[in-house]
Amino acid sequence: MAGETRTAAKLKKKIIIDATMRVLRKQGINQCNHRAVAEEAGVPLGSTTYYFKSLDDLLEAAMQSYLSVFKEITEKWFSQHAELPPADIVIKFLITTLMDRKLIHHEYEMYAAAISRPSLRPLSLSWLLIIEDMMLKYVTEDLLKSKLLSSMIDSLLMRSVLEPDSILFDEENLVTAIHLLLHK
């Protein structure tokens, strides 16, 4: 806004992006709009529309922010478990991730938003690529297997939102599926 320093402008944008993340977690993507974010951020509505002209701009900034945190946390998790056998890394990652179904629900709500919002597609794809990179770095050097593992993890996490009590999430069944994929 007029007369604002760059530092103040960056801080205001961060406040708005953080508020967008909170609105997404609390209310979901369908309730996320400039007005809800302004209220959550404690800023005038004009501030949200000044920095983020469209809702897609706001969602894109929130997803970029989330992805940088997600990548850092994911990399740290995998590096802490690097000493495990490859199949055990994948199984433990899945079981650990499945423990927070609410987070999975919110992540996949944003992820699925890319279907109707083309500007979000590259960011949604980034989620898969982060996991794919972890598979290549910590589980298998085979590019095809890393892509298959990433896709399987993605599918299982999406399925956990749609069918939380599926037999797919029984640890024994997960172990069988991971071993089949990695050892064949």
C-alpha positions in Angstrom: 0.0 0.0 0.0 1.1 3.6 -0.6 4.1 4.6 1.6 4.7 1.1 3.0 8.2 -0.2 3.2 9.1 -3.4 1.5 9.7 -5.0 4.9 6.2 -4.0 6.1 4.7 -5.1 2.9 6.4 -8.6 3.1 5.2 -8.8 6.8 1.6 -8.0 5.8 1.7 -10.5 3.0 3.0 -13.2 5.4 0.3 -12.3 7.9 -2.4 -12.7 5.2 -0.9 -16.0 3.9 -0.7 -17.4 7.4 -4.3 -16.4 8.0 -5.3 -18.1 4.7 -3.7 -21.3 5.9 -5.7 -21.1 9.2 -8.9 -20.4 7.3 -8.3 -23.4 5.1 -7.6 -25.6 8.1 -10.6 -24.4 10.1 -13.2 -23.9 7.4 -12.0 -25.6 4.3 -11.4 -24.3 0.8 -15.1 -23.6 0.1 -15.3 -21.1 2.9 -12.0 -19.4 2.1 -12.4 -16.0 0.6 -10.8 -12.5 0.9 -13.3 -11.5 3.6 -12.7 -14.6 5.8 -8.9 -14.2 5.5 -9.0 -10.5 6.3 -11.1 -11.2 9.4 -8.7 -14.0 10.5 -5.7 -11.8 9.8 -7.1 -8.8 11.6 -6.5 -6.6 8.6 -8.9 -4.6 6.4 -10.5 -6.4 3.5 -8.7 -4.0 1.1 -5.3 -5.3 2.3 -6.1 -8.9 1.1 -7.3 -7.7 -2.2 -4.4 -5.3 -2.6 -1.8 -8.0 -2.2 -3.8 -10.9 -3.7 -6.1 -9.7 -6.6 -7.9 -13.0 -6.9 -8.8 -15.9 -4.7 -6.5 -18.1 -6.8 -3.6 -15.7 -6.1 -4.3 -16.1 -2.4 -4.6 -19.9 -2.6 -1.5 -20.1 -4.7 0.5 -18.1 -2.1 -0.8 -20.3 0.7 0.0 -23.5 -1.2 3.5 -22.3 -1.9 4.1 -21.4 1.7 2.7 -24.8 2.8 4.8 -26.7 0.3 8.0 -25.2 1.5 7.2 -26.3 5.1 6.0 -29.7 3.9 9.2 -30.2 1.9 11.3 -29.3 4.9 9.4 -31.5 7.4 9.3 -34.4 4.9 13.0 -34.2 4.2 13.8 -34.2 7.9 11.5 -37.1 8.6 13.1 -39.3 5.8 16.6 -38.3 6.8 15.8 -39.3 10.4 14.6 -42.8 9.2 17.3 -43.4 6.6 18.9 -46.2 8.5 15.7 -48.4 8.2 15.4 -50.9 5.3 13.7 -49.2 2.3 10.3 -51.0 2.7 10.2 -50.1 6.4 10.8 -46.4 5.6 7.7 -46.4 3.3 5.6 -48.4 5.7 6.5 -46.2 8.7 6.0 -43.0 6.6 2.5 -44.2 5.6 1.5 -45.3 9.1 2.8 -42.0 10.6 1.0 -39.9 8.0 -2.2 -41.9 8.3 -2.3 -41.0 12.0 -3.3 -37.4 11.2 -6.5 -37.9 9.1 -7.6 -34.3 9.6 -4.4 -32.9 8.1 -4.7 -35.4 5.2 -8.2 -34.2 4.6 -7.1 -30.5 4.4 -4.1 -31.3 2.2 -6.2 -33.2 -0.2 -8.9 -30.6 -0.3 -6.2 -28.1 -1.5 -4.7 -30.7 -3.8 -8.0 -31.5 -5.4 -8.8 -27.8 -5.9 -6.3 -27.9 -8.8 -8.8 -29.8 -10.8 -10.9 -26.7 -11.3 -8.1 -24.1 -10.8 -5.4 -24.6 -13.4 -3.1 -22.1 -11.8 -2.8 -24.5 -8.8 -1.9 -27.6 -10.8 1.9 -27.1 -10.7 1.7 -26.7 -6.9 -0.4 -29.8 -6.5 2.0 -31.8 -8.6 4.8 -30.5 -6.4 3.3 -32.6 -3.5 3.8 -35.8 -5.5 7.2 -34.7 -6.7 8.4 -34.1 -3.1 7.4 -37.7 -2.1 8.8 -39.0 -5.4 12.2 -37.3 -4.6 12.2 -38.8 -1.1 11.6 -42.3 -2.6 14.5 -41.8 -5.0 16.8 -40.5 -2.3 15.9 -42.9 0.6 14.1 -45.9 -0.8 15.0 -46.9 -4.4 17.3 -45.6 -7.1 14.8 -46.9 -9.7 12.9 -43.9 -11.1 9.8 -46.0 -12.2 9.6 -47.5 -8.7 9.9 -44.1 -7.1 7.0 -42.8 -9.2 4.9 -45.9 -8.5 5.6 -45.7 -4.8 4.7 -41.9 -4.8 1.5 -42.6 -6.7 0.6 -45.5 -4.4 1.1 -43.3 -1.3 -0.9 -40.5 -2.9 -3.7 -42.9 -3.7 -3.7 -44.5 -0.3 -3.8 -41.0 1.4 -6.7 -39.9 -0.8 -8.5 -43.2 -0.1 -8.1 -42.6 3.6 -10.1 -39.4 3.2 -12.8 -41.1 1.3 -12.9 -44.5 3.1 -11.1 -44.2 6.5 -11.9 -47.7 7.6 -10.7 -49.5 4.5 -8.8 -52.8 4.9 -6.1 -51.2 2.9 -4.9 -49.4 6.0 -4.3 -52.6 8.0 -0.6 -52.6 8.6 -0.2 -56.2 7.3 -1.8 -55.3 4.0 0.4 -52.2 3.7 3.5 -54.3 4.3 2.5 -56.8 1.7 1.8 -54.1 -0.9 5.1 -52.2 -0.3 7.1 -55.4 -0.4 5.5 -56.5 -3.7 6.3 -53.2 -5.3 9.9 -53.0 -4.0 11.0 -56.6 -4.5 9.6 -57.4 -8.0 
